Amino acid sequence: MNDHWTTVTGVVRPGHQVASGMAQDSPYPAGTIAMQMPFFRERGLDLTNFFQGTLNISIHPHTFSMRSPEYTFRNVNWTTEHPPEDFSFSCCRVIVENDEYEGWVYYPHPETKIRNFQDSTIIEVIAPWIPNVGYGAEVKLRVNSEEIVIRDA
């Protein structure tokens, strides 16, 4: 970790539930994260100890963009359902009350993604299972300001 951190308050919102495999109409019953993890691991990012889904954190009225993420994986061919995708990751911290959890901002590049888009006020985070955090929970998200830019909308 470094000294370049920005903290933003957010609220956990429902996502498409495709990442975790909980969506009724998903073509990926195991979830996209479980399917993608081996491809990320072979490229150098091991997410084995994290929950196989994403926390969708709304930072509204702020937006975010990736500046220089720690990892960017191009042309990840993780499914036969559609063409390969690009993904970026930046280390982050999720703070709930007085507990802090290490995680990764998960950013499927919209230009290579074919469905289930997020708007720029939602940051998807892969983290360990965090007890007592559900939809509507307020959390603080600490991101590396050299890798992610937080802007006022």
C-alpha positions in Angstrom: 0.0 0.0 0.0 1.1 3.6 -0.6 0.4 7.0 0.8 -1.8 8.1 -2.1 -5.3 7.4 -0.9 -8.7 9.0 -1.4 -11.6 8.0 0.8 -15.2 8.3 -0.5 -18.4 7.4 1.3 -20.7 5.0 -0.6 -23.8 2.9 -0.3 -24.1 -0.8 -1.3 -26.6 -1.2 -4.1 -28.0 -4.2 -5.8 -26.1 -5.2 -9.0 -27.1 -7.5 -11.9 -26.2 -10.5 -9.7 -24.4 -12.1 -12.7 -20.9 -11.8 -11.0 -22.1 -14.0 -8.1 -24.2 -16.3 -10.2 -27.4 -15.3 -8.3 -29.2 -13.8 -11.3 -32.2 -15.9 -12.5 -31.5 -15.3 -16.2 -27.7 -15.5 -16.2 -26.0 -17.7 -18.7 -23.3 -18.2 -16.1 -24.8 -20.2 -13.2 -21.5 -20.4 -11.3 -21.1 -16.6 -11.7 -18.7 -14.6 -13.8 -16.2 -14.0 -11.1 -15.7 -17.7 -10.4 -15.3 -18.3 -14.1 -12.8 -15.4 -14.6 -10.7 -16.0 -11.5 -8.4 -18.7 -13.1 -7.7 -16.4 -16.0 -6.8 -13.6 -13.6 -4.6 -15.9 -11.5 -2.6 -17.1 -14.4 -1.9 -13.5 -15.3 -0.7 -12.7 -11.7 -3.7 -11.7 -9.6 -4.9 -14.4 -7.2 -8.4 -13.7 -5.9 -8.8 -17.1 -4.2 -9.5 -15.6 -0.7 -12.2 -13.3 -1.9 -16.0 -13.7 -2.2 -16.9 -14.8 -5.7 -19.1 -11.8 -6.4 -18.9 -8.0 -6.3 -20.0 -5.3 -3.9 -21.6 -2.6 -6.0 -20.9 0.6 -4.2 -22.6 3.8 -5.3 -20.5 6.9 -4.7 -23.2 9.2 -6.1 -22.9 12.2 -6.6 -19.3 11.4 -7.4 -18.1 9.5 -10.4 -14.9 7.6 -11.0 -12.5 6.6 -13.8 -9.5 4.4 -14.0 -6.2 6.3 -14.4 -3.4 3.8 -14.1 -4.6 0.6 -12.5 -2.2 -1.9 -10.9 -3.4 -4.6 -13.3 -4.9 -4.5 -16.7 -5.6 -7.8 -18.5 -6.4 -7.6 -22.2 -8.3 -10.1 -24.3 -9.4 -12.4 -21.5 -11.2 -15.2 -23.2 -13.1 -16.5 -20.2 -16.3 -17.7 -21.9 -17.6 -18.9 -25.2 -20.7 -16.7 -24.9 -19.0 -13.6 -26.3 -15.7 -12.2 -27.4 -12.8 -11.7 -25.0 -12.9 -8.8 -22.6 -10.4 -6.4 -20.9 -10.3 -6.0 -17.1 -8.5 -3.7 -14.8 -7.9 -3.9 -11.0 -6.8 -1.5 -8.4 -6.2 -2.4 -4.7 -8.7 -0.7 -2.4 -10.0 -0.9 1.2 -13.6 -1.2 2.2 -14.3 0.3 5.7 -17.4 -0.8 7.6 -17.8 0.8 11.0 -14.3 0.3 12.5 -13.3 -2.7 10.4 -11.2 -2.5 7.2 -11.1 -5.1 4.5 -8.6 -5.3 1.6 -10.2 -5.7 -1.8 -9.8 -4.9 -5.4 -11.8 -2.5 -7.6 -13.0 -4.7 -10.4 -13.4 -2.9 -13.7 -14.6 -4.8 -16.8 -13.8 -2.3 -19.6 -17.1 -1.2 -21.1 -15.7 -1.0 -24.6 -15.2 -4.8 -24.6 -18.3 -5.8 -22.5 -21.5 -6.8 -24.2 -24.1 -6.6 -21.3 -24.7 -5.7 -17.6 -23.1 -2.2 -17.7 -22.6 -0.1 -14.6 -22.8 3.7 -14.6 -19.8 5.7 -13.5 -21.2 6.3 -10.0 -21.0 2.5 -9.2 -17.6 1.0 -8.2 -17.5 -2.8 -8.3 -15.3 -4.3 -5.6 -14.1 -7.8 -5.0 -13.5 -8.3 -1.3 -13.7 -11.0 1.3 -17.2 -11.8 2.7 -18.1 -8.9 4.9 -20.6 -9.7 7.6 -23.7 -7.5 8.1 -23.2 -5.6 4.9 -26.3 -5.6 2.7 -28.1 -3.4 0.3 -28.4 0.1 1.7 -25.3 -0.2 4.0 -23.1 2.8 4.1 -19.4 2.1 3.6 -16.2 4.0 3.1 -14.1 3.1 0.1 -10.4 4.0 0.1 -8.8 3.9 -3.4 -5.4 4.7 -4.7 -5.6 8.2 -6.2 -2.7 7.4 -8.5 -4.8 4.6 -10.1 -8.4 5.8 -9.7 -9.8 9.4 -10.1 -12.9 10.3 -8.0 -14.7 13.4 -9.4 -17.7 15.4 -8.3 -20.6 14.8 -10.7 
